[in-house]
Amino acid sequence: MKRIHAIVDGYVQNVGYREHVLKEAIKIVFSGYVENLKIDEVLIVAEGGEADLKRFLSEIVITRYPMMVTSWNVT
């Protein structure tokens, strides 16, 4: 099992982004959490298999209205 920490920046607060992240995490079945940081930033911590985490990341980098991820840093 691996763990990622992702800080996502952009239009991701007050637009349903955290709910979207939660729904994607539930579909892929692993543990973690998501929380707002400073304005326009969200922290995502997730654990799972490497392939599942890659799939999860591809599902949460959104560039459609009203959500718009403009940058992300994953460790």
PyRosetta script that sets phi, psi and omega in degrees:
from pyrosetta import init, pose_from_sequence

init()
pose = pose_from_sequence("MKRIHAIVDGYVQNVGYREHVLKEAIKIVFSGYVENLKIDEVLIVAEGGEADLKRFLSEIVITRYPMMVTSWNVT")
pose.set_psi(1, 139.3)
pose.set_omega(1, 179.7)
pose.set_phi(2, -119.0)
pose.set_psi(2, 162.3)
pose.set_omega(2, 179.0)
pose.set_phi(3, -128.3)
pose.set_psi(3, 138.6)
pose.set_omega(3, 173.4)
pose.set_phi(4, -119.5)
pose.set_psi(4, 148.6)
pose.set_omega(4, 169.8)
pose.set_phi(5, -120.9)
pose.set_psi(5, 122.2)
pose.set_omega(5, -179.8)
pose.set_phi(6, -125.8)
pose.set_psi(6, 131.5)
pose.set_omega(6, 171.5)
pose.set_phi(7, -109.2)
pose.set_psi(7, 117.6)
pose.set_omega(7, -175.8)
pose.set_phi(8, -107.2)
pose.set_psi(8, 134.2)
pose.set_omega(8, -177.7)
pose.set_phi(9, -120.8)
pose.set_psi(9, 150.8)
pose.set_omega(9, 177.3)
pose.set_phi(10, 135.8)
pose.set_psi(10, -151.5)
pose.set_omega(10, 177.2)
pose.set_phi(11, -89.2)
pose.set_psi(11, 80.3)
pose.set_omega(11, -173.0)
pose.set_phi(12, -127.5)
pose.set_psi(12, 6.1)
pose.set_omega(12, 177.3)
pose.set_phi(13, -116.2)
pose.set_psi(13, 139.9)
pose.set_omega(13, 179.5)
pose.set_phi(14, 64.9)
pose.set_psi(14, 26.0)
pose.set_omega(14, 177.8)
pose.set_phi(15, -131.3)
pose.set_psi(15, 8.9)
pose.set_omega(15, 178.9)
pose.set_phi(16, 88.5)
pose.set_psi(16, 12.8)
pose.set_omega(16, -176.6)
pose.set_phi(17, -66.5)
pose.set_psi(17, -45.4)
pose.set_omega(17, -179.7)
pose.set_phi(18, -61.7)
pose.set_psi(18, -38.5)
pose.set_omega(18, 177.0)
pose.set_phi(19, -63.2)
pose.set_psi(19, -40.8)
pose.set_omega(19, 177.3)
pose.set_phi(20, -61.7)
pose.set_psi(20, -44.4)
pose.set_omega(20, 178.8)
pose.set_phi(21, -60.4)
pose.set_psi(21, -44.1)
pose.set_omega(21, 179.0)
pose.set_phi(22, -60.8)
pose.set_psi(22, -45.9)
pose.set_omega(22, 179.3)
pose.set_phi(23, -60.6)
pose.set_psi(23, -42.0)
pose.set_omega(23, 178.7)
pose.set_phi(24, -65.9)
pose.set_psi(24, -40.1)
pose.set_omega(24, 179.2)
pose.set_phi(25, -63.7)
pose.set_psi(25, -41.4)
pose.set_omega(25, 179.7)
pose.set_phi(26, -64.0)
pose.set_psi(26, -38.9)
pose.set_omega(26, 178.8)
pose.set_phi(27, -62.3)
pose.set_psi(27, -36.6)
pose.set_omega(27, -174.3)
pose.set_phi(28, -92.1)
pose.set_psi(28, -13.5)
pose.set_omega(28, 172.9)
pose.set_phi(29, 64.1)
pose.set_psi(29, 80.7)
pose.set_omega(29, 169.3)
pose.set_phi(30, -155.5)
pose.set_psi(30, 178.9)
pose.set_omega(30, -175.3)
pose.set_phi(31, -107.9)
pose.set_psi(31, 163.4)
pose.set_omega(31, 178.2)
pose.set_phi(32, 155.2)
pose.set_psi(32, -164.6)
pose.set_omega(32, 178.6)
pose.set_phi(33, -156.3)
pose.set_psi(33, 165.9)
pose.set_omega(33, 178.4)
pose.set_phi(34, -138.7)
pose.set_psi(34, 137.3)
pose.set_omega(34, -179.7)
pose.set_phi(35, -149.1)
pose.set_psi(35, 152.0)
pose.set_omega(35, 175.0)
pose.set_phi(36, -72.7)
pose.set_psi(36, 142.0)
pose.set_omega(36, 171.6)
pose.set_phi(37, -108.0)
pose.set_psi(37, -134.6)
pose.set_omega(37, 177.1)
pose.set_phi(38, -72.2)
pose.set_psi(38, 178.5)
pose.set_omega(38, -176.4)
pose.set_phi(39, -52.5)
pose.set_psi(39, 129.9)
pose.set_omega(39, 176.3)
pose.set_phi(40, 70.2)
pose.set_psi(40, 19.8)
pose.set_omega(40, 176.0)
pose.set_phi(41, -130.5)
pose.set_psi(41, 141.8)
pose.set_omega(41, 176.9)
pose.set_phi(42, -130.4)
pose.set_psi(42, 136.8)
pose.set_omega(42, 175.5)
pose.set_phi(43, -99.6)
pose.set_psi(43, 131.5)
pose.set_omega(43, 177.0)
pose.set_phi(44, -124.0)
pose.set_psi(44, 126.3)
pose.set_omega(44, 174.3)
pose.set_phi(45, -120.3)
pose.set_psi(45, 126.4)
pose.set_omega(45, -176.7)
pose.set_phi(46, -142.5)
pose.set_psi(46, 146.5)
pose.set_omega(46, 177.2)
pose.set_phi(47, -124.8)
pose.set_psi(47, 141.6)
pose.set_omega(47, 177.9)
pose.set_phi(48, 171.7)
pose.set_psi(48, -172.2)
pose.set_omega(48, 176.2)
pose.set_phi(49, -70.4)
pose.set_psi(49, 155.6)
pose.set_omega(49, -175.9)
pose.set_phi(50, -59.1)
pose.set_psi(50, -45.3)
pose.set_omega(50, -179.3)
pose.set_phi(51, -64.7)
pose.set_psi(51, -41.0)
pose.set_omega(51, 178.9)
pose.set_phi(52, -64.4)
pose.set_psi(52, -40.2)
pose.set_omega(52, 179.2)
pose.set_phi(53, -65.9)
pose.set_psi(53, -39.3)
pose.set_omega(53, 176.9)
pose.set_phi(54, -62.4)
pose.set_psi(54, -44.2)
pose.set_omega(54, 178.0)
pose.set_phi(55, -62.1)
pose.set_psi(55, -44.6)
pose.set_omega(55, 178.9)
pose.set_phi(56, -58.0)
pose.set_psi(56, -47.9)
pose.set_omega(56, -179.9)
pose.set_phi(57, -59.9)
pose.set_psi(57, -38.8)
pose.set_omega(57, 179.7)
pose.set_phi(58, -66.5)
pose.set_psi(58, -25.1)
pose.set_omega(58, -179.3)
pose.set_phi(59, -85.7)
pose.set_psi(59, -16.8)
pose.set_omega(59, -175.8)
pose.set_phi(60, -106.7)
pose.set_psi(60, -2.4)
pose.set_omega(60, 174.2)
pose.set_phi(61, -90.7)
pose.set_psi(61, 90.8)
pose.set_omega(61, -170.7)
pose.set_phi(62, -102.7)
pose.set_psi(62, 136.7)
pose.set_omega(62, 177.3)
pose.set_phi(63, -131.2)
pose.set_psi(63, 39.2)
pose.set_omega(63, 177.1)
pose.set_phi(64, -126.5)
pose.set_psi(64, 144.5)
pose.set_omega(64, -177.8)
pose.set_phi(65, -56.4)
pose.set_psi(65, 137.4)
pose.set_omega(65, 6.0)
pose.set_phi(66, -92.6)
pose.set_psi(66, -2.3)
pose.set_omega(66, -179.7)
pose.set_phi(67, -91.7)
pose.set_psi(67, 142.3)
pose.set_omega(67, 179.3)
pose.set_phi(68, -150.3)
pose.set_psi(68, 100.7)
pose.set_omega(68, 175.6)
pose.set_phi(69, -79.0)
pose.set_psi(69, 119.6)
pose.set_omega(69, -178.9)
pose.set_phi(70, -99.6)
pose.set_psi(70, -24.5)
pose.set_omega(70, 175.3)
pose.set_phi(71, -160.3)
pose.set_psi(71, 158.9)
pose.set_omega(71, 178.0)
pose.set_phi(72, -152.6)
pose.set_psi(72, 148.5)
pose.set_omega(72, 178.9)
pose.set_phi(73, -129.3)
pose.set_psi(73, 116.9)
pose.set_omega(73, -176.4)
pose.set_phi(74, -114.9)
pose.set_psi(74, 130.1)
pose.set_omega(74, 174.5)
pose.set_phi(75, -126.6)
pose.dump_pdb("model.pdb")
